[in-house]
Amino acid sequence: MSAVTGNDVAGWTPREKQTLYAIAAAHAASHVHILTFAPLFPLLHVELGASFVELGLAITLFSLTTALTQAPVGFVVDRLGARRVLTAGLVMGGIAFGSFAAFGGYAWLLIAAVLAGLANSVYHPSDYAILGSRIGAQRIGRAFSWHTCAGYAGGAVAPALLLGVAAAFGVRGAVGVASLIGFAVAAYVWLACPHDEPVPKPKPGTQAARPRILDPVIVSLTGFFVLISLSIGGLNAFSVAALVGAHGLTLGMASAALTAYLVGSASGVLIGGGLADRTSRHGLVAAAGFGLAACSTATVALLPLPGVVVVALLGASGVLSGLCMPSRDMMVRAAAPPGQAGATFGIVSTGFNIGGIVAPLIFGWLMDHGHAGSVLLVGAGFMMITALVAAVQDLRRR
């Protein structure tokens, strides 16, 4: 992997900016696609005559497909080139949602979910492989932060965008817009991203280096991503219900607390990008951020606090956990063997999918069995374990 060194230029080059804009657009589109069907469930429930359990099966198929294919796709990225695979994924996403827009029906909903899940598997391996090889070392932390922030932005605009289009043109029209976004961004990525470099062939009489992807560091980083998904996923999905049910907040104040957490996370990511470029102790940054976020969240869980204080503390928790994300990505980048960035990020990012499948079961069980007050405390516990794992990673690297 011919990475651009940080000593080449002091600032962003035009080619670096062009590459970053394209990858950010792709990541934003991926989060629009992740949230294409879920906001439309009330309308799909009526139009398709399907139960919410049946509609939820589409999301399950989407997640499982991504979880099963993301690691293999990472190896494909390293073999065929990240630009080709990323463009193909965006096109497949366009085809997935376009098929439902064209044909409709519950069967096509499930087919589209599987195809979209396969398309979703390309983004992390491809995005990080391109950024890691095309952005200067002194700026890679900020590039990772803008990449993550673009995903947050895509997820933030998706519900309002799709419901607005559905109000004017129906459900299939809204899904059709998601399809067009995939095709448009695919064209942009293909034109804006640097061409893939040919994979070097082993010299005659020598064997290609065997992959070192499944070494203990990569496995532990995958577990690290599972823990991040568990800690963040529980708060995103169940904090409002927990704050209302166990902490006596009004629905409006609980929603404001979640909004503060999400906005804080996006802000923290941008702060963390600059921090990641100024230190090599990325595990230590992640450990400190998640540890402090755990303390802030646990304070809300354990003490009777006014709603304004809850909003402030969860906002601080969002900032603290968000600033860890670029350092998290730098930890994976440092662990990737030469020429295997796509495979490394593909395997490690599978931890997100695993956590995304497990988290609703854990936190849903707590809610169903009358333990709403434990939701934030368990989330804080996962954050603290995440901090400890990050600290161990940093010590091991040192």
N, C-alpha and C positions, 0 to 999 in steps of 0.2 A: 504494500500500500504506500503510494508516494505522497505522503502527507506534506502539506505546505508548512514550512517551519515558521515559528513566531518571529524570527529575526529578519524575515524577508522585508517586511514593511511595518511601520509603526501603527498604521491605521487600516481600516477595511479597504480592500481593493474593490474595484468595480465588479470583477468576476465573483469575488466572495459575496458581495451584496446580492448579485443576481442569483447566485446559488441559494443563499439563505432565503430570499423571497420565494423562490420556487418551492423549497422544502417546507417552508412555513405554510404556503398555500395548500400543499398536499396534506399536511397534518391537520389543518383546519377543515379541509374537505372530508378527511377520515372521520372526524368527530361529528360532522353533520350527518354522515352516513350511519355512524353508530346510533344516533338519536333520530333517525328518520321515522321508524315505525312506532316507537314508544309513545311520543306525544299524540299520535294519531289514533291510539287505541280506542278512545271513546267513539270516534267516528267509524273506525273499522268494525267495532262491535255491532254497530247498527247496520252498516253496509254489507258485511259478510255474514251476519247472523252467527258469529262465533263467540264463544264464551271468552272471558278474560284469561282463563287457564289455557285455552287453545291459542289465544293470541300470544300469551307468554311463552308458549313453546317455540315461537319464531325467535325470540330473544335467546332462549336456551340453545337452539341450533346454531345461531350466529356465534355465540360465545364458545361453544364446544368446537365448532369448525376452526375458529381462530386458534384456540388452544392446541388443537391437534396438528395444525399445519404451519404454525409460525416458526418453529425450530427448523423443519425441513426447508421452508422457504428461505431461511437465513443462509443455508448452504447453497441454495440456488443463486442467491444474490452474489455470493462470493465467486460463483462459477460463471454466471452469465453477465453480471454487471448490475449495479444498483439502479442505474437510470432506466434500463430496459424493464427490470422487474417492477419498479415503482410505477412506470407508465402503464404497464400491463395491468397492475392492480387497480389503478384508477379507471381504466377502461372496463375492467370486469365489474367494478362497482357500478359504473354507469349502465352496463348491460343488466346487472342484477335488478336494480330498481326500475330500469326501463321495461323489463319483462313484466313486472307487476303492473306498471302503469298501462302497458299495452293490453294485457290479458285479464288482469284482476283475478278474483277468486281466492279461496283459502289455500288451495294447493299451490298456486303461484306465489302466495305469500311465503310459504315454507321454502319453496325452491329459491326465491329471491333471498331469503335469510341465509341459506347455506352458501350461495354464491357470494353474497356480501361478506359473510364471515371469512371466506377464502380470500377475498380481496383485502380485507382488513389485516390479514396476516403479513402483508408485504411492507407495511408502513414503518414499523420500528426497525427491522433489519436494514431496509433500504435507506431510510432517512439518516440514521446514524452512520451508516457506511459512507454516504455521500458527504455529510458534514465533517466526519472525522478525517477524510482524505482531502477535502477541498478548502477547509478553513484553517487559517494560521493558528498555531498552538497557543499564542497569547490571547486569542479571541474565541477559542472553541467553547469555553464555559458560557460566554454570552450567547453564542450561536445555539447551544443546547437550551438555554433559557428561553430564547425567542421561539424556538421550535415548540417547546412545551406550552408557552403562553398562547401560541397560535392555536393549538389544540383546544385549550380552554375557551378561546374566543369562538371557535367553531361550534363547540357544544353550547355556548351561551346563546348564540343567535339562532340555532337550529329550531327549537320549539316555536318561537314567535314567527320565524320565517315560514315554516311549514304549515302552521295553523292558519296564518294569514293567507297563504296561497290556497289552502283547502277551503277557506271560507268563500273564495272567489271562484275557484275552478274545481272543487271537489277533491276527494282524497287521492284519487289516481293522478290528478293534476299536480298535487303537492309532491307525490312520490316521483313524478316525472321531472320536476324541478331538481330534486336530489340527483336524478340520473344525469341531467344536463350539467350539473356542477361537476360530476365525475369526469365527463368527457372534456369539458372546458379546461379543467385543471390538468388533465392528462396531456392535452396539447401544449399547455404552458410549460409543464415540466419537461416534456420532450425537447422543446425549443430552447429553454433557459438553462437547463442543467448541463454541465460539461459531459462530453462523451465518455463512455466507459473505457477504461484502459484494458488492453488485452491481458488475460491471465497468463503469467509466464509459465512456460512448459519446462519440465525437468530436463536437465542436460542428458544426452545419451549416456547410458550406463549408470545413471543415478535414479533413485526413486524419489517421488514427491514426498515432502514432509508429511508425516501422519498428523491428523488433527489432534490438538490438545484441548478440545472444547470441554470435555467432560472431566476436567481436573477438579480438585476440591474447591478451588477458588471460584470457578464458574458455578458449581453446584451451590456453594454457600451464597453467592450473589443472587441466584434464582430464589433461594429461600428468603433472602433479604427483600426481594420484590414481592414475594407472597405476603410478608409481614406488612409492607407498606400498603398493599392493596387491602389487607384486613383492617388496618387502622383507619385508613381514609374512607374505604367503602362503607364501613359501618356508620360513620358520622354523616356521610353524604345521604345515605338512604333512610336512616332511622333517628337522627338527632331531633328532628322536629317533633316526631311522635313521642320520643322520650322526654323532651323538655316540657311538652304539654301534659303528658300522662303522669310524670313522676316529680317534676320540678315546679309545677304550678304556673307556668308561663302561659300567656294567651297565645293563640295560633299566630297572630300577627307578630308578636315579639319573638316567638320561636323561629318563625320564618326569617325574621331580621337577623337572628343569630346565625342561621345557616348561610344567609347571604353574606354576612360579614366574614364567615369562615372561607367561603368560596372566593370572594374578592380578595381577602387576605392571602389566600394561596396563590392567586395569579400575581399579586404584587410581590410576594415573597420569591417567586420564581425569577422575576427580573432582578431583584436584589441579589439573589443567589448566583446568578450568572456572572456578575462582576466579582463576587467573592471567590467563585471557583477559578477565575483567571488570575487571582492574586495569591493563591496558596496551592501547595501540593498536598496538604493534609485534608484530602476530601472526605475520608472516613471520619476524621475528627469533626469536621463541619457538620456532617450528617448526624453524628452522634449527639453533638451539642444541640442542634436544631430539634431533632425528634425528642430528646430528653426534656428540653424546656417546653416543647409543645405538649408532652405528656403531663408535665406538672400543671400547665395552664388548664388542660382539659380535666384533669383529676380534681382541680379546685372547684370547677363547675359541678362536677359529679358529687362531691362530698359536702359542700357547704351551701346553706340556704342564702342565695344571693339575689339582689334586685335584678330585674330583667336587663337594665342598661349595663350592669357589670358583666352579666352573662354574655351579652353581645360583644363587649370589649374583650373579654377573655378568649372567646372562641375566635374572634377576629385575629387576636395575637397568635393563637394556636395555628390558624391558617397561614399567617406570615411565616412563622417559625418552621412549619412543615414544608411550606412551598420553597423556602430558600435552600432546602436540602436537595431538591430535585436535580439541579445542574451538577452538584457534587456527586450525587448518585450516578448520573450518566458518566461522569469522569472516572468513577471507580470502575465501571464496566469497560470503558475505553482502555484504561490502563491494564486491565486483565486480558484483553483480547489478543490472541496470538497474531503475528503478522499475516495479513491477507485473509483473516477470518473474522473481521468486524461484523459482517452480516450474520454469520452463524452465531457469534457470541451474543449479540443483541437479540437475535431471534430466540435463542434458548432462554436467556435471562428474562426477557419480556414475557415469556410464557407464565412466569410467576404471577404477573398481573391477572391473567385469565384464571389461574387456579384460585387466587384470592377472591376474584370476582364471583366465582361459583360458590366458594365456601362461606364468604362473609354474610350473604343474605340468610343462609341457614342458621348460622350462629346467632346473629342479632335478631332475626325473626323468631327464633326459639325463645330468646329472652323476653321479647315483647309478648308473645303468646302465653307465656307461663307467669306473667305478672312481675317480671323483673325489669321493668322499664328503667328503673333507677340505676341499673347496672350497665346500661348500654354505653354511656359515656365513660364509665370506669373501665369497662373491658376495652373500649377503644384506646383509652390512655395506657392500659397495660400493654396492648400491642405496640403502641408508640415507644414505650420504654424498652421493650424487647428489641424493637428495631434499632434503637439507639445503642443498645449493648452489642448487637451484631455488627453495626457500623464501626464501633470502637475496636472490636476484635479484628475486623478487616484491616483497620488502619495499623494496629499493632503488628499484625501478621506481615503486612507490606513493609513496615519498617524493619 
